[in-house]
Amino acid sequence: MRPLALAAILAVHALVFVTIRSRPAALSPLDGVEVTLAPLGDAAEDQKKQDEIKPAAPPPVEKVAPPPAQEAPPPKVVAPETIPLPAAPPEPPKAVAARQEKLPEVKQIKANRIAEKRKQEEAAERRRKAQEARQELRRGAEHGAARASAMSPAAYAGLLAAEIRRHTFYPSAARASGATGVVGVAFTIGPSGRLASLSITRSSGNPMLDAAARTTLRAIHTPPPPGGRFSTSTNIRFHFN
């Protein structure tokens, strides 16, 4: 509004100046002249109104803090589903039959193993007894004279015959087959009272009976013979009673 008021003031001054110049010279320059300035408006009020017309300033924008960043949850571990194993196909009848046929073979193999183990144990027992006999023979040889029996040779022969009869046995296989026979033997008893030497003078014709005669003589154990050694011969008969 100030430029408008200024323009109005200038226009009034110009009008006064033109009026003064057009009056007669007889008048005094200041006589009869009355200048009235009409106020066109208060500058402060006009400025206030102008300021009110201005658009209102936008309200201050509040700064909104961004939300805190949220950590992404860890991925959920899902256990894999259990894959069912395919069912075993039914065993063909031929395989079942073959397995059933093998059962007797397996039993036979087990029986053979047991028999073989028993043979090994018996062989070990025979070796142990043979070793004991050898040790006894060595001890008898060293002390045979001191331990010699005071009995006569005839009495000792009777004792030896009784010992042979006590240990004589009939092999079960020979009995089952009905085998019989007589085995002639010649042998010597050492200082320990055990067999020192043996020979077959007459075979029975059956290996099982000959082997039984050898086993019988190896099993006898008598007191030390007269003189430390006793040699003789006899026949061992195998027959059914």
Secondary structure, 3 states (H helix, E strand, C coil): CHHHHHHHHHHHHHHHHHHHHHCCCCCCCCCCCCCCCCCCCCHHHHHHHHHHHCCCCCCCCCCCCCCCCCCCCCCCCCCCCCCCCCCCCCCCHHHHHHHHHHHHHHHHHHHHHHHHHHHHHHHHHHHHHHHHHHHHHHHHHHHHHHHCCCCCHHHHHHHHHHHHHHHCCCCHHHHHHCCCEEEEEEEEECCCCCEEEEEEEECCCCHHHHHHHHHHHHHCCCCCCHHHCEEEEEEEEECCC
